[in-house]
Amino acid sequence: MKKQKYIINIEIVQTAIEKRTGKRPQKKEIAEKIGVSAQSVSNWRHISVPPIIETLVKLSEISGLSINNFITRKNE
């Protein structure tokens, strides 16, 4: 049985923020707003280190999206 992992599609978060503010934020700016390192944001895309739930909530708050909108299931 394949193990399922979840990744954050940060591009969806960036697009949602851009639609709300008129400016597309860099990953570094998102990292600063939610209190994590830019490297953490990069790691999420590559499934290296999953974010903690508080981080998911912060991403949801700054993007105006439900967490389900930017989480993707990936089979291994």
N, CA, C and O atoms as a Maestro MAE file, in Angstrom:
{
 s_m_m2io_version
 :::
 2.0.0
}

f_m_ct {
 s_m_title
 :::
 protein
 m_atom[304] {
  # First column is atom index #
  i_m_mmod_type
  r_m_x_coord
  r_m_y_coord
  r_m_z_coord
  i_m_residue_number
  s_m_chain_name
  s_m_pdb_residue_name
  s_m_pdb_atom_name
  i_m_atomic_number
  :::
  1 25 0.827 -1.178 0.000 1 A "MET " " N  " 7
  2 3 0.000 0.000 0.000 1 A "MET " " CA " 6
  3 2 0.878 1.250 0.000 1 A "MET " " C  " 6
  4 15 1.813 1.365 0.792 1 A "MET " " O  " 8
  5 25 0.568 2.171 -0.887 2 A "LYS " " N  " 7
  6 3 1.347 3.385 -0.990 2 A "LYS " " CA " 6
  7 2 1.006 4.336 0.152 2 A "LYS " " C  " 6
  8 15 -0.152 4.485 0.543 2 A "LYS " " O  " 8
  9 25 2.039 4.967 0.667 3 A "LYS " " N  " 7
  10 3 1.859 5.956 1.719 3 A "LYS " " CA " 6
  11 2 1.452 7.278 1.085 3 A "LYS " " C  " 6
  12 15 2.049 7.708 0.098 3 A "LYS " " O  " 8
  13 25 0.444 7.918 1.646 4 A "GLN " " N  " 7
  14 3 -0.006 9.204 1.121 4 A "GLN " " CA " 6
  15 2 0.612 10.336 1.936 4 A "GLN " " C  " 6
  16 15 0.691 10.282 3.163 4 A "GLN " " O  " 8
  17 25 1.044 11.353 1.212 5 A "LYS " " N  " 7
  18 3 1.559 12.552 1.855 5 A "LYS " " CA " 6
  19 2 0.805 13.729 1.283 5 A "LYS " " C  " 6
  20 15 0.191 13.647 0.219 5 A "LYS " " O  " 8
  21 25 0.866 14.808 2.004 6 A "TYR " " N  " 7
  22 3 0.186 16.021 1.576 6 A "TYR " " CA " 6
  23 2 1.215 17.123 1.407 6 A "TYR " " C  " 6
  24 15 2.126 17.264 2.223 6 A "TYR " " O  " 8
  25 25 1.068 17.898 0.352 7 A "ILE " " N  " 7
  26 3 1.963 19.016 0.112 7 A "ILE " " CA " 6
  27 2 1.149 20.302 0.032 7 A "ILE " " C  " 6
  28 15 -0.044 20.282 -0.271 7 A "ILE " " O  " 8
  29 25 1.804 21.398 0.303 8 A "ILE " " N  " 7
  30 3 1.167 22.708 0.190 8 A "ILE " " CA " 6
  31 2 1.499 23.262 -1.183 8 A "ILE " " C  " 6
  32 15 2.663 23.331 -1.575 8 A "ILE " " O  " 8
  33 25 0.464 23.655 -1.906 9 A "ASN " " N  " 7
  34 3 0.663 24.320 -3.187 9 A "ASN " " CA " 6
  35 2 0.730 25.817 -2.900 9 A "ASN " " C  " 6
  36 15 -0.288 26.508 -2.888 9 A "ASN " " O  " 8
  37 25 1.933 26.296 -2.673 10 A "ILE " " N  " 7
  38 3 2.126 27.692 -2.266 10 A "ILE " " CA " 6
  39 2 1.742 28.652 -3.388 10 A "ILE " " C  " 6
  40 15 1.422 29.812 -3.131 10 A "ILE " " O  " 8
  41 25 1.773 28.177 -4.621 11 A "GLU " " N  " 7
  42 3 1.380 29.030 -5.738 11 A "GLU " " CA " 6
  43 2 -0.099 29.415 -5.646 11 A "GLU " " C  " 6
  44 15 -0.473 30.527 -6.020 11 A "GLU " " O  " 8
  45 25 -0.922 28.520 -5.160 12 A "ILE " " N  " 7
  46 3 -2.343 28.830 -4.969 12 A "ILE " " CA " 6
  47 2 -2.498 29.909 -3.908 12 A "ILE " " C  " 6
  48 15 -3.312 30.820 -4.056 12 A "ILE " " O  " 8
  49 25 -1.721 29.806 -2.843 13 A "VAL " " N  " 7
  50 3 -1.742 30.820 -1.784 13 A "VAL " " CA " 6
  51 2 -1.293 32.166 -2.354 13 A "VAL " " C  " 6
  52 15 -1.914 33.196 -2.090 13 A "VAL " " O  " 8
  53 25 -0.214 32.153 -3.135 14 A "GLN " " N  " 7
  54 3 0.282 33.398 -3.729 14 A "GLN " " CA " 6
  55 2 -0.772 34.042 -4.628 14 A "GLN " " C  " 6
  56 15 -0.976 35.255 -4.577 14 A "GLN " " O  " 8
  57 25 -1.434 33.243 -5.440 15 A "THR " " N  " 7
  58 3 -2.461 33.755 -6.350 15 A "THR " " CA " 6
  59 2 -3.635 34.353 -5.582 15 A "THR " " C  " 6
  60 15 -4.150 35.409 -5.952 15 A "THR " " O  " 8
  61 25 -4.058 33.683 -4.515 16 A "ALA " " N  " 7
  62 3 -5.177 34.189 -3.715 16 A "ALA " " CA " 6
  63 2 -4.825 35.535 -3.075 16 A "ALA " " C  " 6
  64 15 -5.644 36.453 -3.054 16 A "ALA " " O  " 8
  65 25 -3.609 35.641 -2.559 17 A "ILE " " N  " 7
  66 3 -3.181 36.910 -1.956 17 A "ILE " " CA " 6
  67 2 -3.105 37.988 -3.025 17 A "ILE " " C  " 6
  68 15 -3.504 39.129 -2.789 17 A "ILE " " O  " 8
  69 25 -2.599 37.635 -4.191 18 A "GLU " " N  " 7
  70 3 -2.505 38.601 -5.288 18 A "GLU " " CA " 6
  71 2 -3.882 39.127 -5.686 18 A "GLU " " C  " 6
  72 15 -4.041 40.319 -5.951 18 A "GLU " " O  " 8
  73 25 -4.869 38.245 -5.728 19 A "LYS " " N  " 7
  74 3 -6.229 38.673 -6.076 19 A "LYS " " CA " 6
  75 2 -6.799 39.610 -5.027 19 A "LYS " " C  " 6
  76 15 -7.559 40.521 -5.356 19 A "LYS " " O  " 8
  77 25 -6.443 39.399 -3.771 20 A "ARG " " N  " 7
  78 3 -6.956 40.245 -2.697 20 A "ARG " " CA " 6
  79 2 -6.222 41.569 -2.582 20 A "ARG " " C  " 6
  80 15 -6.824 42.588 -2.247 20 A "ARG " " O  " 8
  81 25 -4.915 41.559 -2.859 21 A "THR " " N  " 7
  82 3 -4.118 42.757 -2.609 21 A "THR " " CA " 6
  83 2 -3.638 43.467 -3.873 21 A "THR " " C  " 6
  84 15 -3.241 44.631 -3.820 21 A "THR " " O  " 8
  85 25 -3.675 42.776 -4.993 22 A "GLY " " N  " 7
  86 3 -3.168 43.347 -6.234 22 A "GLY " " CA " 6
  87 2 -1.672 43.151 -6.423 22 A "GLY " " C  " 6
  88 15 -1.110 43.598 -7.423 22 A "GLY " " O  " 8
  89 25 -1.023 42.489 -5.476 23 A "LYS " " N  " 7
  90 3 0.417 42.245 -5.557 23 A "LYS " " CA " 6
  91 2 0.695 40.783 -5.221 23 A "LYS " " C  " 6
  92 15 0.225 40.262 -4.209 23 A "LYS " " O  " 8
  93 25 1.467 40.133 -6.090 24 A "ARG " " N  " 7
  94 3 1.835 38.737 -5.838 24 A "ARG " " CA " 6
  95 2 3.013 38.701 -4.859 24 A "ARG " " C  " 6
  96 15 4.085 39.223 -5.166 24 A "ARG " " O  " 8
  97 25 2.824 38.092 -3.691 25 A "PRO " " N  " 7
  98 3 3.909 38.047 -2.711 25 A "PRO " " CA " 6
  99 2 4.961 36.998 -3.073 25 A "PRO " " C  " 6
  100 15 4.648 35.966 -3.666 25 A "PRO " " O  " 8
  101 25 6.181 37.274 -2.714 26 A "GLN " " N  " 7
  102 3 7.244 36.284 -2.851 26 A "GLN " " CA " 6
  103 2 7.099 35.270 -1.719 26 A "GLN " " C  " 6
  104 15 6.477 35.557 -0.696 26 A "GLN " " O  " 8
  105 25 7.666 34.102 -1.906 27 A "LYS " " N  " 7
  106 3 7.609 33.079 -0.864 27 A "LYS " " CA " 6
  107 2 8.240 33.591 0.429 27 A "LYS " " C  " 6
  108 15 7.776 33.268 1.523 27 A "LYS " " O  " 8
  109 25 9.294 34.388 0.300 28 A "LYS " " N  " 7
  110 3 9.952 34.951 1.480 28 A "LYS " " CA " 6
  111 2 8.992 35.847 2.255 28 A "LYS " " C  " 6
  112 15 8.985 35.824 3.486 28 A "LYS " " O  " 8
  113 25 8.184 36.636 1.553 29 A "GLU " " N  " 7
  114 3 7.214 37.516 2.215 29 A "GLU " " CA " 6
  115 2 6.149 36.703 2.949 29 A "GLU " " C  " 6
  116 15 5.750 37.046 4.062 29 A "GLU " " O  " 8
  117 25 5.702 35.638 2.320 30 A "ILE " " N  " 7
  118 3 4.720 34.764 2.969 30 A "ILE " " CA " 6
  119 2 5.331 34.156 4.219 30 A "ILE " " C  " 6
  120 15 4.695 34.118 5.272 30 A "ILE " " O  " 8
  121 25 6.555 33.684 4.105 31 A "ALA " " N  " 7
  122 3 7.242 33.090 5.258 31 A "ALA " " CA " 6
  123 2 7.313 34.075 6.418 31 A "ALA " " C  " 6
  124 15 7.048 33.712 7.564 31 A "ALA " " O  " 8
  125 25 7.671 35.319 6.118 32 A "GLU " " N  " 7
  126 3 7.760 36.335 7.171 32 A "GLU " " CA " 6
  127 2 6.408 36.596 7.821 32 A "GLU " " C  " 6
  128 15 6.329 36.761 9.038 32 A "GLU " " O  " 8
  129 25 5.340 36.637 7.019 33 A "LYS " " N  " 7
  130 3 4.003 36.908 7.562 33 A "LYS " " CA " 6
  131 2 3.513 35.817 8.500 33 A "LYS " " C  " 6
  132 15 2.774 36.091 9.445 33 A "LYS " " O  " 8
  133 25 3.922 34.577 8.240 34 A "ILE " " N  " 7
  134 3 3.420 33.483 9.074 34 A "ILE " " CA " 6
  135 2 4.441 32.986 10.087 34 A "ILE " " C  " 6
  136 15 4.173 32.048 10.838 34 A "ILE " " O  " 8
  137 25 5.617 33.620 10.105 35 A "GLY " " N  " 7
  138 3 6.605 33.307 11.134 35 A "GLY " " CA " 6
  139 2 7.406 32.040 10.919 35 A "GLY " " C  " 6
  140 15 7.744 31.351 11.882 35 A "GLY " " O  " 8
  141 25 7.719 31.719 9.662 36 A "VAL " " N  " 7
  142 3 8.576 30.574 9.367 36 A "VAL " " CA " 6
  143 2 9.694 31.034 8.439 36 A "VAL " " C  " 6
  144 15 9.674 32.157 7.935 36 A "VAL " " O  " 8
  145 25 10.652 30.170 8.222 37 A "SER " " N  " 7
  146 3 11.748 30.530 7.323 37 A "SER " " CA " 6
  147 2 11.337 30.316 5.864 37 A "SER " " C  " 6
  148 15 10.436 29.533 5.563 37 A "SER " " O  " 8
  149 25 12.011 31.023 4.979 38 A "ALA " " N  " 7
  150 3 11.764 30.844 3.544 38 A "ALA " " CA " 6
  151 2 12.103 29.406 3.136 38 A "ALA " " C  " 6
  152 15 11.469 28.847 2.241 38 A "ALA " " O  " 8
  153 25 13.092 28.816 3.788 39 A "GLN " " N  " 7
  154 3 13.466 27.426 3.498 39 A "GLN " " CA " 6
  155 2 12.323 26.478 3.844 39 A "GLN " " C  " 6
  156 15 12.108 25.489 3.144 39 A "GLN " " O  " 8
  157 25 11.595 26.765 4.910 40 A "SER " " N  " 7
  158 3 10.440 25.928 5.275 40 A "SER " " CA " 6
  159 2 9.410 25.934 4.166 40 A "SER " " C  " 6
  160 15 8.865 24.889 3.811 40 A "SER " " O  " 8
  161 25 9.142 27.107 3.619 41 A "VAL " " N  " 7
  162 3 8.164 27.216 2.533 41 A "VAL " " CA " 6
  163 2 8.621 26.374 1.345 41 A "VAL " " C  " 6
  164 15 7.807 25.684 0.732 41 A "VAL " " O  " 8
  165 25 9.897 26.419 1.016 42 A "SER " " N  " 7
  166 3 10.426 25.605 -0.083 42 A "SER " " CA " 6
  167 2 10.307 24.117 0.219 42 A "SER " " C  " 6
  168 15 9.995 23.326 -0.671 42 A "SER " " O  " 8
  169 25 10.552 23.736 1.453 43 A "ASN " " N  " 7
  170 3 10.482 22.323 1.834 43 A "ASN " " CA " 6
  171 2 9.077 21.752 1.691 43 A "ASN " " C  " 6
  172 15 8.925 20.577 1.356 43 A "ASN " " O  " 8
  173 25 8.048 22.559 1.938 44 A "TRP " " N  " 7
  174 3 6.680 22.050 1.838 44 A "TRP " " CA " 6
  175 2 6.387 21.548 0.442 44 A "TRP " " C  " 6
  176 15 5.737 20.516 0.277 44 A "TRP " " O  " 8
  177 25 6.851 22.254 -0.549 45 A "ARG " " N  " 7
  178 3 6.582 21.864 -1.931 45 A "ARG " " CA " 6
  179 2 7.216 20.517 -2.262 45 A "ARG " " C  " 6
  180 15 6.698 19.764 -3.086 45 A "ARG " " O  " 8
  181 25 8.328 20.223 -1.621 46 A "HIS " " N  " 7
  182 3 9.054 18.988 -1.909 46 A "HIS " " CA " 6
  183 2 8.818 17.908 -0.860 46 A "HIS " " C  " 6
  184 15 9.518 16.896 -0.833 46 A "HIS " " O  " 8
  185 25 7.846 18.124 -0.012 47 A "ILE " " N  " 7
  186 3 7.430 17.161 1.012 47 A "ILE " " CA " 6
  187 2 8.527 16.854 2.029 47 A "ILE " " C  " 6
  188 15 8.437 15.853 2.740 47 A "ILE " " O  " 8
  189 25 9.551 17.684 2.113 48 A "SER " " N  " 7
  190 3 10.638 17.395 3.038 48 A "SER " " CA " 6
  191 2 10.184 17.454 4.489 48 A "SER " " C  " 6
  192 15 10.456 16.551 5.280 48 A "SER " " O  " 8
  193 25 9.494 18.525 4.817 49 A "VAL " " N  " 7
  194 3 9.064 18.736 6.199 49 A "VAL " " CA " 6
  195 2 7.638 19.270 6.176 49 A "VAL " " C  " 6
  196 15 7.409 20.382 5.699 49 A "VAL " " O  " 8
  197 25 6.684 18.511 6.678 50 A "PRO " " N  " 7
  198 3 5.308 19.009 6.670 50 A "PRO " " CA " 6
  199 2 5.124 20.148 7.674 50 A "PRO " " C  " 6
  200 15 5.752 20.147 8.733 50 A "PRO " " O  " 8
  201 25 4.273 21.111 7.350 51 A "PRO " " N  " 7
  202 3 4.038 22.216 8.279 51 A "PRO " " CA " 6
  203 2 3.148 21.781 9.449 51 A "PRO " " C  " 6
  204 15 2.387 20.819 9.347 51 A "PRO " " O  " 8
  205 25 3.261 22.503 10.544 52 A "ILE " " N  " 7
  206 3 2.391 22.223 11.677 52 A "ILE " " CA " 6
  207 2 1.040 22.896 11.430 52 A "ILE " " C  " 6
  208 15 0.936 23.794 10.595 52 A "ILE " " O  " 8
  209 25 0.033 22.475 12.135 53 A "ILE " " N  " 7
  210 3 -1.334 22.943 11.894 53 A "ILE " " CA " 6
  211 2 -1.454 24.458 12.060 53 A "ILE " " C  " 6
  212 15 -2.201 25.096 11.317 53 A "ILE " " O  " 8
  213 25 -0.740 25.042 13.012 54 A "GLU " " N  " 7
  214 3 -0.809 26.489 13.206 54 A "GLU " " CA " 6
  215 2 -0.361 27.232 11.950 54 A "GLU " " C  " 6
  216 15 -0.903 28.286 11.619 54 A "GLU " " O  " 8
  217 25 0.620 26.683 11.260 55 A "THR " " N  " 7
  218 3 1.106 27.286 10.022 55 A "THR " " CA " 6
  219 2 0.048 27.205 8.936 55 A "THR " " C  " 6
  220 15 -0.139 28.155 8.176 55 A "THR " " O  " 8
  221 25 -0.643 26.077 8.859 56 A "LEU " " N  " 7
  222 3 -1.721 25.933 7.880 56 A "LEU " " CA " 6
  223 2 -2.823 26.958 8.140 56 A "LEU " " C  " 6
  224 15 -3.363 27.550 7.206 56 A "LEU " " O  " 8
  225 25 -3.146 27.157 9.395 57 A "VAL " " N  " 7
  226 3 -4.176 28.130 9.760 57 A "VAL " " CA " 6
  227 2 -3.736 29.539 9.365 57 A "VAL " " C  " 6
  228 15 -4.538 30.308 8.836 57 A "VAL " " O  " 8
  229 25 -2.482 29.883 9.613 58 A "LYS " " N  " 7
  230 3 -1.975 31.203 9.242 58 A "LYS " " CA " 6
  231 2 -2.012 31.403 7.723 58 A "LYS " " C  " 6
  232 15 -2.378 32.478 7.248 58 A "LYS " " O  " 8
  233 25 -1.633 30.370 6.964 59 A "LEU " " N  " 7
  234 3 -1.707 30.457 5.501 59 A "LEU " " CA " 6
  235 2 -3.146 30.679 5.051 59 A "LEU " " C  " 6
  236 15 -3.405 31.454 4.131 59 A "LEU " " O  " 8
  237 25 -4.072 29.997 5.704 60 A "SER " " N  " 7
  238 3 -5.481 30.159 5.393 60 A "SER " " CA " 6
  239 2 -5.933 31.592 5.667 60 A "SER " " C  " 6
  240 15 -6.658 32.188 4.870 60 A "SER " " O  " 8
  241 25 -5.503 32.131 6.785 61 A "GLU " " N  " 7
  242 3 -5.899 33.487 7.159 61 A "GLU " " CA " 6
  243 2 -5.359 34.545 6.196 61 A "GLU " " C  " 6
  244 15 -6.092 35.454 5.807 61 A "GLU " " O  " 8
  245 25 -4.087 34.436 5.807 62 A "ILE " " N  " 7
  246 3 -3.523 35.479 4.947 62 A "ILE " " CA " 6
  247 2 -3.977 35.353 3.494 62 A "ILE " " C  " 6
  248 15 -3.940 36.327 2.742 62 A "ILE " " O  " 8
  249 25 -4.407 34.145 3.100 63 A "SER " " N  " 7
  250 3 -4.838 33.952 1.711 63 A "SER " " CA " 6
  251 2 -6.348 34.072 1.540 63 A "SER " " C  " 6
  252 15 -6.834 34.309 0.434 63 A "SER " " O  " 8
  253 25 -7.094 33.907 2.642 64 A "GLY " " N  " 7
  254 3 -8.549 33.912 2.539 64 A "GLY " " CA " 6
  255 2 -9.100 32.613 1.977 64 A "GLY " " C  " 6
  256 15 -10.260 32.554 1.571 64 A "GLY " " O  " 8
  257 25 -8.279 31.576 1.952 65 A "LEU " " N  " 7
  258 3 -8.689 30.276 1.410 65 A "LEU " " CA " 6
  259 2 -8.881 29.264 2.523 65 A "LEU " " C  " 6
  260 15 -8.275 29.368 3.590 65 A "LEU " " O  " 8
  261 25 -9.726 28.289 2.261 66 A "SER " " N  " 7
  262 3 -9.819 27.131 3.135 66 A "SER " " CA " 6
  263 2 -8.541 26.310 2.966 66 A "SER " " C  " 6
  264 15 -7.968 26.276 1.877 66 A "SER " " O  " 8
  265 25 -8.105 25.668 4.003 67 A "ILE " " N  " 7
  266 3 -6.902 24.835 3.929 67 A "ILE " " CA " 6
  267 2 -7.015 23.807 2.811 67 A "ILE " " C  " 6
  268 15 -6.022 23.503 2.150 67 A "ILE " " O  " 8
  269 25 -8.192 23.276 2.592 68 A "ASN " " N  " 7
  270 3 -8.385 22.275 1.534 68 A "ASN " " CA " 6
  271 2 -8.055 22.802 0.146 68 A "ASN " " C  " 6
  272 15 -7.779 22.018 -0.762 68 A "ASN " " O  " 8
  273 25 -8.079 24.116 -0.031 69 A "ASN " " N  " 7
  274 3 -7.797 24.696 -1.342 69 A "ASN " " CA " 6
  275 2 -6.319 24.674 -1.713 69 A "ASN " " C  " 6
  276 15 -5.987 24.737 -2.896 69 A "ASN " " O  " 8
  277 25 -5.438 24.587 -0.747 70 A "PHE " " N  " 7
  278 3 -4.010 24.624 -1.089 70 A "PHE " " CA " 6
  279 2 -3.228 23.402 -0.620 70 A "PHE " " C  " 6
  280 15 -1.999 23.388 -0.688 70 A "PHE " " O  " 8
  281 25 -3.924 22.389 -0.150 71 A "ILE " " N  " 7
  282 3 -3.284 21.130 0.218 71 A "ILE " " CA " 6
  283 2 -3.547 20.127 -0.904 71 A "ILE " " C  " 6
  284 15 -4.673 19.985 -1.381 71 A "ILE " " O  " 8
  285 25 -2.501 19.447 -1.305 72 A "THR " " N  " 7
  286 3 -2.615 18.453 -2.361 72 A "THR " " CA " 6
  287 2 -2.143 17.113 -1.834 72 A "THR " " C  " 6
  288 15 -1.104 17.032 -1.179 72 A "THR " " O  " 8
  289 25 -2.890 16.076 -2.111 73 A "ARG " " N  " 7
  290 3 -2.505 14.737 -1.715 73 A "ARG " " CA " 6
  291 2 -1.569 14.186 -2.781 73 A "ARG " " C  " 6
  292 15 -1.822 14.307 -3.979 73 A "ARG " " O  " 8
  293 25 -0.479 13.576 -2.316 74 A "LYS " " N  " 7
  294 3 0.493 13.006 -3.243 74 A "LYS " " CA " 6
  295 2 0.789 11.585 -2.808 74 A "LYS " " C  " 6
  296 15 1.184 11.354 -1.665 74 A "LYS " " O  " 8
  297 25 0.603 10.634 -3.704 75 A "ASN " " N  " 7
  298 3 0.898 9.247 -3.404 75 A "ASN " " CA " 6
  299 2 2.378 8.969 -3.623 75 A "ASN " " C  " 6
  300 15 2.993 9.495 -4.551 75 A "ASN " " O  " 8
  301 25 2.932 8.145 -2.765 76 A "GLU " " N  " 7
  302 3 4.340 7.746 -2.928 76 A "GLU " " CA " 6
  303 2 4.407 6.303 -3.318 76 A "GLU " " C  " 6
  304 15 5.498 5.764 -3.506 76 A "GLU " " O  " 8
  :::
 }
 m_bond[303] {
  # First column is bond index #
  i_m_from
  i_m_to
  i_m_order
  :::
  1 1 2 1
  2 2 3 1
  3 3 4 2
  4 3 5 1
  5 5 6 1
  6 6 7 1
  7 7 8 2
  8 7 9 1
  9 9 10 1
  10 10 11 1
  11 11 12 2
  12 11 13 1
  13 13 14 1
  14 14 15 1
  15 15 16 2
  16 15 17 1
  17 17 18 1
  18 18 19 1
  19 19 20 2
  20 19 21 1
  21 21 22 1
  22 22 23 1
  23 23 24 2
  24 23 25 1
  25 25 26 1
  26 26 27 1
  27 27 28 2
  28 27 29 1
  29 29 30 1
  30 30 31 1
  31 31 32 2
  32 31 33 1
  33 33 34 1
  34 34 35 1
  35 35 36 2
  36 35 37 1
  37 37 38 1
  38 38 39 1
  39 39 40 2
  40 39 41 1
  41 41 42 1
  42 42 43 1
  43 43 44 2
  44 43 45 1
  45 45 46 1
  46 46 47 1
  47 47 48 2
  48 47 49 1
  49 49 50 1
  50 50 51 1
  51 51 52 2
  52 51 53 1
  53 53 54 1
  54 54 55 1
  55 55 56 2
  56 55 57 1
  57 57 58 1
  58 58 59 1
  59 59 60 2
  60 59 61 1
  61 61 62 1
  62 62 63 1
  63 63 64 2
  64 63 65 1
  65 65 66 1
  66 66 67 1
  67 67 68 2
  68 67 69 1
  69 69 70 1
  70 70 71 1
  71 71 72 2
  72 71 73 1
  73 73 74 1
  74 74 75 1
  75 75 76 2
  76 75 77 1
  77 77 78 1
  78 78 79 1
  79 79 80 2
  80 79 81 1
  81 81 82 1
  82 82 83 1
  83 83 84 2
  84 83 85 1
  85 85 86 1
  86 86 87 1
  87 87 88 2
  88 87 89 1
  89 89 90 1
  90 90 91 1
  91 91 92 2
  92 91 93 1
  93 93 94 1
  94 94 95 1
  95 95 96 2
  96 95 97 1
  97 97 98 1
  98 98 99 1
  99 99 100 2
  100 99 101 1
  101 101 102 1
  102 102 103 1
  103 103 104 2
  104 103 105 1
  105 105 106 1
  106 106 107 1
  107 107 108 2
  108 107 109 1
  109 109 110 1
  110 110 111 1
  111 111 112 2
  112 111 113 1
  113 113 114 1
  114 114 115 1
  115 115 116 2
  116 115 117 1
  117 117 118 1
  118 118 119 1
  119 119 120 2
  120 119 121 1
  121 121 122 1
  122 122 123 1
  123 123 124 2
  124 123 125 1
  125 125 126 1
  126 126 127 1
  127 127 128 2
  128 127 129 1
  129 129 130 1
  130 130 131 1
  131 131 132 2
  132 131 133 1
  133 133 134 1
  134 134 135 1
  135 135 136 2
  136 135 137 1
  137 137 138 1
  138 138 139 1
  139 139 140 2
  140 139 141 1
  141 141 142 1
  142 142 143 1
  143 143 144 2
  144 143 145 1
  145 145 146 1
  146 146 147 1
  147 147 148 2
  148 147 149 1
  149 149 150 1
  150 150 151 1
  151 151 152 2
  152 151 153 1
  153 153 154 1
  154 154 155 1
  155 155 156 2
  156 155 157 1
  157 157 158 1
  158 158 159 1
  159 159 160 2
  160 159 161 1
  161 161 162 1
  162 162 163 1
  163 163 164 2
  164 163 165 1
  165 165 166 1
  166 166 167 1
  167 167 168 2
  168 167 169 1
  169 169 170 1
  170 170 171 1
  171 171 172 2
  172 171 173 1
  173 173 174 1
  174 174 175 1
  175 175 176 2
  176 175 177 1
  177 177 178 1
  178 178 179 1
  179 179 180 2
  180 179 181 1
  181 181 182 1
  182 182 183 1
  183 183 184 2
  184 183 185 1
  185 185 186 1
  186 186 187 1
  187 187 188 2
  188 187 189 1
  189 189 190 1
  190 190 191 1
  191 191 192 2
  192 191 193 1
  193 193 194 1
  194 194 195 1
  195 195 196 2
  196 195 197 1
  197 197 198 1
  198 198 199 1
  199 199 200 2
  200 199 201 1
  201 201 202 1
  202 202 203 1
  203 203 204 2
  204 203 205 1
  205 205 206 1
  206 206 207 1
  207 207 208 2
  208 207 209 1
  209 209 210 1
  210 210 211 1
  211 211 212 2
  212 211 213 1
  213 213 214 1
  214 214 215 1
  215 215 216 2
  216 215 217 1
  217 217 218 1
  218 218 219 1
  219 219 220 2
  220 219 221 1
  221 221 222 1
  222 222 223 1
  223 223 224 2
  224 223 225 1
  225 225 226 1
  226 226 227 1
  227 227 228 2
  228 227 229 1
  229 229 230 1
  230 230 231 1
  231 231 232 2
  232 231 233 1
  233 233 234 1
  234 234 235 1
  235 235 236 2
  236 235 237 1
  237 237 238 1
  238 238 239 1
  239 239 240 2
  240 239 241 1
  241 241 242 1
  242 242 243 1
  243 243 244 2
  244 243 245 1
  245 245 246 1
  246 246 247 1
  247 247 248 2
  248 247 249 1
  249 249 250 1
  250 250 251 1
  251 251 252 2
  252 251 253 1
  253 253 254 1
  254 254 255 1
  255 255 256 2
  256 255 257 1
  257 257 258 1
  258 258 259 1
  259 259 260 2
  260 259 261 1
  261 261 262 1
  262 262 263 1
  263 263 264 2
  264 263 265 1
  265 265 266 1
  266 266 267 1
  267 267 268 2
  268 267 269 1
  269 269 270 1
  270 270 271 1
  271 271 272 2
  272 271 273 1
  273 273 274 1
  274 274 275 1
  275 275 276 2
  276 275 277 1
  277 277 278 1
  278 278 279 1
  279 279 280 2
  280 279 281 1
  281 281 282 1
  282 282 283 1
  283 283 284 2
  284 283 285 1
  285 285 286 1
  286 286 287 1
  287 287 288 2
  288 287 289 1
  289 289 290 1
  290 290 291 1
  291 291 292 2
  292 291 293 1
  293 293 294 1
  294 294 295 1
  295 295 296 2
  296 295 297 1
  297 297 298 1
  298 298 299 1
  299 299 300 2
  300 299 301 1
  301 301 302 1
  302 302 303 1
  303 303 304 2
  :::
 }
}
